[in-house]
């Protein structure tokens, strides 16, 4: 049924677009009616991309991606105190979120997803979060959404140094250094960081199943140590041409937090070592009405479990990408290009001499019609060695209007198809892999409404989105005798709504920023071959209700901020246990001291102010109230 609705919407929208016989400029003249934290991808008409502002980024840039997103958006993130974190967008699985840096997907080729705790935000200048299917724009994985991590590509005039350190009551520490030097033609940026987290805190537990008396203990085997360096080089011989280089090395060592009942069982303790090498070299040429972009790169991921070097899990990727953006008559934008990957896995359970070629061809088109009406048509086809991948189209349509009272309203609709190529583990792991797996496919329809108004120095913005997504061939591991094998086992239907609101104003000399967001997510299993009793139930670890709010008050060199999050009831895998809903309240105070070219920021932060006991992941303890102090020094 949904397939027919999907085709009908695309057909009607296409006919509507073709019927227009003229177009005007895409630019809408507004008196600064701009919500800076909400924008759209150039070709993603009908999809809203949420850009976390510099204030949020600066506040949490000594943490990881999971910390940043969980404190600024009502997103489902499942995590443990040792740092392991996965994300679920719009009721889908962690494998259904693409995490990109400069167009490169960071997701593991073996597991299919990323550990958000290993993405340290100190390396990046910003984050864009795009909710909903965007396979035509980004390729595989982007069924539930996409996270774009932005690099600083600005040219430095002279030198700039940033040093940041912090220490928390969990015996966690962070040290980071950024050094930039350059002129109008040459620029160098070096980011170095080191994380040493003990993650040691008290928690309550029952010593056995017959006891009703709680005891208190400290967590064991939860330490993590990360360090890395990201080096960027830019050379601009002319205004049109830019050469770039990025080299990124990262090493993450962590103990794997045991479940509460295994905290004293030293025989269950485990550890993991992950190393990443990412090298990308690129060229960009900017003309009056076109932009040519090309890059080549090498990526290596390596994992060793429990120090056993014989059980190596490693992959290498050689990549080459090229795209050309062109603008016609100031109202039509066209982009086409190719993405290529050559993959060489080295995994101890895989067949020997295994390799794989992946090629993506894409065409993106956007046209601005008249009076704020515009549409986009995006197409992508992926080719994989010995494998059939689906054709992925998307179409979006939006209409916006701005009246004399400085109010901008917009309504949009989008229909899209997404897909997920089976992971290497699902196809080749030992004797349990299944090379006959079909790719997961999704059909999505979403509608949105936005309202932005500027009155004097007061900005009010409101965004409302509704979506419907059907995911077929959902891949999962199921028991077959004494083995677990991957199969295309489920069909899942996701229906939900999202509300984003932002109020920014000033009272005397106090700047006030307030955000209130709410997500409703219904993610229901429609069909299941192996687990008939799960049909009609909400997906495990997927709350129906999530909410968040953020308030910041700024006065001269002082800033006070607080954030609140609510996570609704969830079911663990197997539906044998229900995790209670929980809410977290955090706050901080910041003082800036400026002297000549020096700026020092001092911050004191309190996490989990209400001292809530909660579990994000069943049977794993999370910290109670804890504190952190930070020092940030900038030298221009």
PyMOL commands that set and color helices and strands:
alter all, ss='L'
color gray80, all
select helices_A, chain A and resi 2-18+54-59+65-72+94-96+116-118+121-123+135-138+260-262+266-268+424-428+532-534
alter helices_A, ss='H'
color red, helices_A
select strands_A, chain A and resi 38-39+49-52+76-79+85-88+97-101+104-105+126-131+145-150+158-168+172-182+186-197+202-206+214-218+224-235+241-256+270-286+290-305+312-328+332-347+356-368+373-384+391-402+407-420+440-455+458-480+483-507+510-528+545-555+558-567+570-571+578-579+582-595+598-607+626-635
alter strands_A, ss='S'
color yellow, strands_A
deselect
rebuild
show_as cartoon
